[in-house]
Amino acid sequence: MMKIADILRKLSYAILFGFTGLILGIWTADLFYGLGLKNMDRHETIYVSLFIIIFIGIAASLFGFTKGKDMLES
């Protein structure tokens, strides 16, 4: 069973990695827009970009929650 301190530590890693993931998601969405999303409809472009940003942010948060301690405290 996990202690509350361990859960809080993992949540702090998830927040840290999630914020970094949001930055990377925005950068990736901008890169995809420059490469090929210009020709799409404006609303479709917004939804695709938002999906990319949220997906990368959530993936980074989950990665930080599960592997953050190994990555930062080794």
N, CA, C and O atoms as a GROMACS GRO file, in nm:
protein
  296
    1MET      N    1   0.084  -0.119   0.000
    1MET     CA    2   0.000   0.000   0.000
    1MET      C    3   0.088   0.124   0.000
    1MET      O    4   0.188   0.131   0.072
    2MET      N    5   0.051   0.221  -0.080
    2MET     CA    6   0.131   0.342  -0.093
    2MET      C    7   0.100   0.438   0.022
    2MET      O    8  -0.015   0.451   0.066
    3LYS      N    9   0.203   0.506   0.068
    3LYS     CA   10   0.185   0.608   0.170
    3LYS      C   11   0.140   0.738   0.104
    3LYS      O   12   0.157   0.758  -0.016
    4ILE      N   13   0.082   0.824   0.185
    4ILE     CA   14   0.035   0.952   0.132
    4ILE      C   15   0.152   1.035   0.080
    4ILE      O   16   0.137   1.105  -0.020
    5ALA      N   17   0.266   1.028   0.146
    5ALA     CA   18   0.383   1.104   0.100
    5ALA      C   19   0.429   1.056  -0.037
    5ALA      O   20   0.469   1.138  -0.121
    6ASP      N   21   0.423   0.926  -0.061
    6ASP     CA   22   0.460   0.873  -0.193
    6ASP      C   23   0.362   0.918  -0.301
    6ASP      O   24   0.403   0.952  -0.413
    7ILE      N   25   0.235   0.919  -0.267
    7ILE     CA   26   0.134   0.964  -0.364
    7ILE      C   27   0.154   1.111  -0.397
    7ILE      O   28   0.146   1.150  -0.513
    8LEU      N   29   0.180   1.193  -0.294
    8LEU     CA   30   0.202   1.336  -0.318
    8LEU      C   31   0.329   1.359  -0.401
    8LEU      O   32   0.332   1.447  -0.487
    9ARG      N   33   0.432   1.280  -0.375
    9ARG     CA   34   0.555   1.293  -0.453
    9ARG      C   35   0.529   1.256  -0.599
    9ARG      O   36   0.574   1.324  -0.690
   10LYS      N   37   0.455   1.147  -0.620
   10LYS     CA   38   0.424   1.106  -0.757
   10LYS      C   39   0.334   1.208  -0.827
   10LYS      O   40   0.349   1.232  -0.947
   11LEU      N   41   0.242   1.269  -0.754
   11LEU     CA   42   0.157   1.372  -0.813
   11LEU      C   43   0.237   1.496  -0.850
   11LEU      O   44   0.210   1.560  -0.952
   12SER      N   45   0.337   1.529  -0.768
   12SER     CA   46   0.421   1.644  -0.804
   12SER      C   47   0.502   1.615  -0.929
   12SER      O   48   0.521   1.704  -1.012
   13TYR      N   49   0.550   1.493  -0.944
   13TYR     CA   50   0.619   1.455  -1.068
   13TYR      C   51   0.524   1.459  -1.187
   13TYR      O   52   0.561   1.501  -1.296
   14ALA      N   53   0.400   1.415  -1.165
   14ALA     CA   54   0.301   1.418  -1.273
   14ALA      C   55   0.271   1.560  -1.316
   14ALA      O   56   0.256   1.587  -1.436
   15ILE      N   57   0.262   1.653  -1.221
   15ILE     CA   58   0.238   1.793  -1.255
   15ILE      C   59   0.356   1.850  -1.331
   15ILE      O   60   0.338   1.920  -1.430
   16LEU      N   61   0.477   1.821  -1.284
   16LEU     CA   62   0.597   1.871  -1.351
   16LEU      C   63   0.609   1.817  -1.493
   16LEU      O   64   0.632   1.893  -1.587
   17PHE      N   65   0.593   1.688  -1.509
   17PHE     CA   66   0.602   1.628  -1.642
   17PHE      C   67   0.484   1.670  -1.729
   17PHE      O   68   0.500   1.688  -1.850
   18GLY      N   69   0.366   1.686  -1.670
   18GLY     CA   70   0.249   1.729  -1.746
   18GLY      C   71   0.265   1.869  -1.800
   18GLY      O   72   0.225   1.896  -1.914
   19PHE      N   73   0.321   1.960  -1.721
   19PHE     CA   74   0.345   2.096  -1.769
   19PHE      C   75   0.445   2.094  -1.885
   19PHE      O   76   0.427   2.164  -1.984
   20THR      N   77   0.549   2.014  -1.870
   20THR     CA   78   0.645   2.000  -1.980
   20THR      C   79   0.578   1.939  -2.103
   20THR      O   80   0.606   1.978  -2.216
   21GLY      N   81   0.488   1.844  -2.080
   21GLY     CA   82   0.414   1.783  -2.190
   21GLY      C   83   0.324   1.881  -2.261
   21GLY      O   84   0.307   1.874  -2.383
   22LEU      N   85   0.264   1.974  -2.185
   22LEU     CA   86   0.182   2.077  -2.250
   22LEU      C   87   0.266   2.166  -2.340
   22LEU      O   88   0.224   2.201  -2.451
   23ILE      N   89   0.384   2.202  -2.294
   23ILE     CA   90   0.473   2.284  -2.377
   23ILE      C   91   0.512   2.207  -2.503
   23ILE      O   92   0.508   2.262  -2.613
   24LEU      N   93   0.548   2.080  -2.487
   24LEU     CA   94   0.583   1.999  -2.604
   24LEU      C   95   0.462   1.976  -2.695
   24LEU      O   96   0.477   1.971  -2.817
   25GLY      N   97   0.344   1.963  -2.636
   25GLY     CA   98   0.223   1.946  -2.716
   25GLY      C   99   0.192   2.069  -2.799
   25GLY      O  100   0.153   2.057  -2.916
   26ILE      N  101   0.208   2.187  -2.741
   26ILE     CA  102   0.185   2.310  -2.816
   26ILE      C  103   0.286   2.322  -2.929
   26ILE      O  104   0.251   2.359  -3.041
   27TRP      N  105   0.411   2.289  -2.900
   27TRP     CA  106   0.515   2.295  -3.003
   27TRP      C  107   0.485   2.196  -3.115
   27TRP      O  108   0.500   2.228  -3.233
   28THR      N  109   0.443   2.075  -3.079
   28THR     CA  110   0.412   1.972  -3.179
   28THR      C  111   0.292   2.013  -3.264
   28THR      O  112   0.293   1.995  -3.386
   29ALA      N  113   0.188   2.066  -3.201
   29ALA     CA  114   0.070   2.109  -3.275
   29ALA      C  115   0.105   2.222  -3.372
   29ALA      O  116   0.056   2.226  -3.484
   30ASP      N  117   0.191   2.314  -3.328
   30ASP     CA  118   0.234   2.422  -3.416
   30ASP      C  119   0.317   2.368  -3.532
   30ASP      O  120   0.305   2.415  -3.645
   31LEU      N  121   0.400   2.269  -3.503
   31LEU     CA  122   0.480   2.208  -3.608
   31LEU      C  123   0.391   2.137  -3.710
   31LEU      O  124   0.413   2.151  -3.831
   32PHE      N  125   0.292   2.061  -3.663
   32PHE     CA  126   0.199   1.995  -3.755
   32PHE      C  127   0.118   2.096  -3.836
   32PHE      O  128   0.088   2.073  -3.953
   33TYR      N  129   0.083   2.207  -3.773
   33TYR     CA  130   0.010   2.310  -3.847
   33TYR      C  131   0.095   2.366  -3.960
   33TYR      O  132   0.047   2.387  -4.071
   34GLY      N  133   0.221   2.389  -3.931
   34GLY     CA  134   0.311   2.441  -4.034
   34GLY      C  135   0.337   2.340  -4.144
   34GLY      O  136   0.360   2.378  -4.259
   35LEU      N  137   0.333   2.212  -4.111
   35LEU     CA  138   0.362   2.110  -4.211
   35LEU      C  139   0.243   2.072  -4.298
   35LEU      O  140   0.260   2.042  -4.416
   36GLY      N  141   0.122   2.072  -4.242
   36GLY     CA  142   0.014   2.023  -4.326
   36GLY      C  143  -0.126   2.058  -4.286
   36GLY      O  144  -0.220   2.033  -4.362
   37LEU      N  145  -0.145   2.114  -4.168
   37LEU     CA  146  -0.281   2.142  -4.125
   37LEU      C  147  -0.334   2.274  -4.179
   37LEU      O  148  -0.450   2.309  -4.154
   38LYS      N  149  -0.253   2.348  -4.253
   38LYS     CA  150  -0.297   2.477  -4.307
   38LYS      C  151  -0.413   2.461  -4.405
   38LYS      O  152  -0.498   2.549  -4.415
   39ASN      N  153  -0.416   2.349  -4.475
   39ASN     CA  154  -0.517   2.329  -4.578
   39ASN      C  155  -0.650   2.280  -4.523
   39ASN      O  156  -0.748   2.270  -4.597
   40MET      N  157  -0.655   2.249  -4.394
   40MET     CA  158  -0.779   2.200  -4.334
   40MET      C  159  -0.869   2.318  -4.295
   40MET      O  160  -0.826   2.433  -4.290
   41ASP      N  161  -0.994   2.285  -4.267
   41ASP     CA  162  -1.089   2.384  -4.218
   41ASP      C  163  -1.042   2.435  -4.081
   41ASP      O  164  -0.974   2.363  -4.008
   42ARG      N  165  -1.079   2.557  -4.047
   42ARG     CA  166  -1.032   2.618  -3.923
   42ARG      C  167  -1.076   2.539  -3.800
   42ARG      O  168  -0.996   2.520  -3.708
   43HIS      N  169  -1.200   2.494  -3.797
   43HIS     CA  170  -1.250   2.421  -3.681
   43HIS      C  171  -1.183   2.284  -3.669
   43HIS      O  172  -1.152   2.240  -3.559
   44GLU      N  173  -1.161   2.217  -3.780
   44GLU     CA  174  -1.092   2.089  -3.776
   44GLU      C  175  -0.949   2.106  -3.727
   44GLU      O  176  -0.899   2.024  -3.650
   45THR      N  177  -0.884   2.213  -3.770
   45THR     CA  178  -0.747   2.240  -3.725
   45THR      C  179  -0.742   2.263  -3.575
   45THR      O  180  -0.651   2.215  -3.507
   46ILE      N  181  -0.840   2.336  -3.523
   46ILE     CA  182  -0.845   2.362  -3.379
   46ILE      C  183  -0.862   2.232  -3.302
   46ILE      O  184  -0.794   2.209  -3.202
   47TYR      N  185  -0.954   2.146  -3.348
   47TYR     CA  186  -0.979   2.020  -3.276
   47TYR      C  187  -0.860   1.925  -3.284
   47TYR      O  188  -0.826   1.860  -3.185
   48VAL      N  189  -0.795   1.918  -3.398
   48VAL     CA  190  -0.677   1.831  -3.411
   48VAL      C  191  -0.565   1.883  -3.323
   48VAL      O  192  -0.499   1.805  -3.254
   49SER      N  193  -0.542   2.013  -3.323
   49SER     CA  194  -0.437   2.072  -3.241
   49SER      C  195  -0.466   2.051  -3.093
   49SER      O  196  -0.377   2.017  -3.015
   50LEU      N  197  -0.591   2.071  -3.053
   50LEU     CA  198  -0.629   2.052  -2.914
   50LEU      C  199  -0.612   1.907  -2.871
   50LEU      O  200  -0.566   1.880  -2.760
   51PHE      N  201  -0.648   1.813  -2.958
   51PHE     CA  202  -0.630   1.672  -2.929
   51PHE      C  203  -0.481   1.639  -2.910
   51PHE      O  204  -0.445   1.566  -2.817
   52ILE      N  205  -0.396   1.692  -2.996
   52ILE     CA  206  -0.252   1.666  -2.986
   52ILE      C  207  -0.198   1.720  -2.854
   52ILE      O  208  -0.123   1.652  -2.785
   53ILE      N  209  -0.237   1.842  -2.819
   53ILE     CA  210  -0.187   1.905  -2.696
   53ILE      C  211  -0.233   1.826  -2.573
   53ILE      O  212  -0.152   1.799  -2.484
   54ILE      N  213  -0.361   1.791  -2.568
   54ILE     CA  214  -0.413   1.718  -2.452
   54ILE      C  215  -0.354   1.578  -2.444
   54ILE      O  216  -0.320   1.532  -2.334
   55PHE      N  217  -0.342   1.510  -2.557
   55PHE     CA  218  -0.286   1.374  -2.557
   55PHE      C  219  -0.142   1.373  -2.506
   55PHE      O  220  -0.107   1.290  -2.422
   56ILE      N  221  -0.059   1.463  -2.555
   56ILE     CA  222   0.080   1.466  -2.511
   56ILE      C  223   0.090   1.509  -2.365
   56ILE      O  224   0.174   1.457  -2.291
   57GLY      N  225   0.005   1.601  -2.322
   57GLY     CA  226   0.005   1.642  -2.181
   57GLY      C  227  -0.034   1.530  -2.087
   57GLY      O  228   0.029   1.512  -1.983
   58ILE      N  229  -0.138   1.454  -2.122
   58ILE     CA  230  -0.181   1.342  -2.038
   58ILE      C  231  -0.076   1.231  -2.038
   58ILE      O  232  -0.048   1.172  -1.934
   59ALA      N  233  -0.020   1.203  -2.155
   59ALA     CA  234   0.083   1.099  -2.163
   59ALA      C  235   0.205   1.136  -2.078
   59ALA      O  236   0.262   1.051  -2.010
   60ALA      N  237   0.244   1.263  -2.082
   60ALA     CA  238   0.358   1.307  -2.002
   60ALA      C  239   0.326   1.301  -1.853
   60ALA      O  240   0.412   1.267  -1.773
   61SER      N  241   0.203   1.334  -1.815
   61SER     CA  242   0.163   1.326  -1.674
   61SER      C  243   0.166   1.182  -1.624
   61SER      O  244   0.216   1.155  -1.515
   62LEU      N  245   0.113   1.091  -1.704
   62LEU     CA  246   0.116   0.949  -1.664
   62LEU      C  247   0.259   0.898  -1.656
   62LEU      O  248   0.293   0.820  -1.566
   63PHE      N  249   0.342   0.940  -1.749
   63PHE     CA  250   0.483   0.901  -1.745
   63PHE      C  251   0.550   0.956  -1.620
   63PHE      O  252   0.628   0.887  -1.555
   64GLY      N  253   0.520   1.081  -1.585
   64GLY     CA  254   0.577   1.140  -1.464
   64GLY      C  255   0.528   1.071  -1.339
   64GLY      O  256   0.604   1.056  -1.243
   65PHE      N  257   0.402   1.029  -1.337
   65PHE     CA  258   0.348   0.962  -1.220
   65PHE      C  259   0.411   0.825  -1.200
   65PHE      O  260   0.438   0.784  -1.087
   66THR      N  261   0.437   0.754  -1.310
   66THR     CA  262   0.489   0.618  -1.297
   66THR      C  263   0.641   0.612  -1.294
   66THR      O  264   0.698   0.532  -1.220
   67LYS      N  265   0.709   0.695  -1.372
   67LYS     CA  266   0.854   0.685  -1.384
   67LYS      C  267   0.929   0.810  -1.338
   67LYS      O  268   1.051   0.816  -1.353
   68GLY      N  269   0.859   0.909  -1.284
   68GLY     CA  270   0.923   1.035  -1.248
   68GLY      C  271   1.031   1.021  -1.143
   68GLY      O  272   1.136   1.086  -1.152
   69LYS      N  273   1.009   0.936  -1.044
   69LYS     CA  274   1.108   0.919  -0.939
   69LYS      C  275   1.236   0.858  -0.995
   69LYS      O  276   1.346   0.901  -0.959
   70ASP      N  277   1.222   0.761  -1.083
   70ASP     CA  278   1.340   0.698  -1.143
   70ASP      C  279   1.416   0.796  -1.231
   70ASP      O  280   1.539   0.793  -1.237
   71MET      N  281   1.343   0.884  -1.299
   71MET     CA  282   1.407   0.978  -1.391
   71MET      C  283   1.478   1.091  -1.317
   71MET      O  284   1.587   1.132  -1.358
   72LEU      N  285   1.420   1.142  -1.210
   72LEU     CA  286   1.472   1.262  -1.145
   72LEU      C  287   1.557   1.234  -1.022
   72LEU      O  288   1.639   1.318  -0.984
   73GLU      N  289   1.540   1.120  -0.958
   73GLU     CA  290   1.612   1.093  -0.834
   73GLU      C  291   1.719   0.985  -0.848
   73GLU      O  292   1.766   0.933  -0.747
   74SER      N  293   1.756   0.951  -0.968
   74SER     CA  294   1.856   0.844  -0.982
   74SER      C  295   1.996   0.898  -0.980
   74SER      O  296   2.092   0.822  -0.991
   0.00000   0.00000   0.00000
